[in-house]
Amino acid sequence: MNTLFIEYLVKEEREEKYVAYIKQTLAAYDHVVWLESNEQRRLYLEMWTFQSMEKLVQFRNERAIQPDSFWRRLDSWIVGGQHKLNAWSFTVHAQYNR
């Protein structure tokens, strides 16, 4: 399993609009967890899971890079725009659930 983390800080004046938009957008997906930092208000993290690295890379390009993606609408709501949207991918080596 592969995990993609997308992290960004939302502009204070855009947060209400962002929250409404992202809730509606993410509801269409079944492999994402949406988080907000407890330490830094308006710092959000999307945690996406993929069975293959190929699917992760394809989605990462759409979510973070492609200029014509519908995701670009969010860029104006992010402090620093698209250039401050951070994307990291990880491979799960082990998972422990107790």
N, C-alpha and C positions, 0 to 999 in steps of 0.2 A: 504494500500500500504506500502511496505517495501523498504528501500533504503540501499544500501551497498556502502560505500566509501572505495576506495583503494587508498592509498597515498604513494608516494615514491620519492626519489631524484635520478635523473639520472646522471651518471658520465659524466663530460664535454666531454671527448674524445669519448663517445659512443652516444651522443645526436642525431647526424644526423642519424645514423643507427636506433636508437630507434624510432625516429619520423616516419621514413618511415615504419618501421615494425608495430608500433602500429596503425597508420592510416589505413593500409591495414587490420589489424586484427579486429579492432573495427568496420569497415565498414560492417562486416558480422552480426552485432547485431543491434537490433532496440530499445533497452532499456538502452542505455548508453549515458552519456555526459562526454566528456574528457576536462579537464581544466588544465591550467598552472598558477601557482601563479604569481601575479603581484609584490609581495614583494621579493620572492626568486626564482631566475632563476633556471630552471631545476627541480623545485618541481612540480610534476604532481599529479592530482587527477582524478580518474575515479569514476563517480557517476552512479550506476546501480540501476534500479528499478524492483521490483518483486511484483506480486500479492499475493504470499504466502511466509511465513517465511521458509517453507520447501524448496522451489525453491531457495531462497536466500542462505540458509545454504549449499545446494548442490553446488551452483555455487561458494560460498566463499571457500569451501573446494578445488574445482578444481583450482580456481584462485590463492589462497594464500597458500595452504598446500600440496596438492597431489604431491609427488615427481616425478611421471611419466607424469604430465600434460604438454602439449605443452607450457603453460605459463611460465614454468621454464626457457625457453630460455631467458626471460627478466631479470632473476635474476643477471646474470653477468654484466648487464648494470646499475644496481642499486647500489648506494653507500651503502655498507654494505650487499649487496646481499639479499636473501629471508628474512633474519632475520630483515631487516629494511623496509620491505614492511608492511605497517600498514593497517589493515582492521577493519572498524567499521560498525555496522548495526544499523539502526534506523527505528522506525515505525512512519509513518505520522499520526498525530492526527488531523491536520487541514491544509488546503491550501487556501491561499487567492490570487486571481488574480484580479487586478483592472485595 
